[in-house]
Amino acid sequence: MSVVWEPPVFAQMFPRRGEEQVAPRRPFQRPRPTEDEPTGEGTQRRGGGLFGQGFEQRREQRRQRIERARQMARRLLDDPNTPADVKAKARRLDELLTERDKLEGELVIKRQGFLHDHQPELSELRQLRERAEVLRQNLRSSREKAIAENLPKIQEMRRLTDEARQTAQELRQQYRGMRSGRSQEPEDN
């Protein structure tokens, strides 16, 4: 009887080909709203991407996934029954995650510096977005008001258009009938 060893946790962390995977988000892409998150009129959502509030939430989710992977690697390293090649991969994983943490720390500091340096521009963009929303709402209400005030004229114009279309169709039919009647009459010579 032979026993085949299978790494139980690696299969969860690294899906096999053909299995469904969640594609990573592209930078500067707005997150999709969740079912319990309102997105109707009157609600303001901050976009994700580089400057949105979702940055910290996504960062925390990544940190939790990385910590689970690190714990798995440490369990494999601590287990005396783990084969040497698997321990080597677990060590490599731990090294990669440590290096990644170091790089992420540097990038977070750079991001904070960028946000600090460009705070006036970001504030101006935020104000412009708010002003644009006010203008959009004003235009929408003005348009609805103009339509309501001119509704009788709009309805009369539609009625006249329909009547003109019907009259034009009747005239076309009469004209075709007159032309076809003339071509069928014998010539008197």
Secondary structure, 3 states (H helix, E strand, C coil): CCCCCCCCCHHHHCCCCCCCCCCCCCCCCCCCCCCCCCCCCCCCCCCCCCCCCHHHHHHHHHHHHHHHHHHHHHHHHHCCCCCHHHHHHHHHHHHHHHHHHHHHHHHHHHHHHHHHHCHHHHHHHHHHHHHHHHHHHHHHHHHHHHHHHCHHHHHHHHHHHHHHHHHHHHHHHHHHHHHHHHHHCCCCC
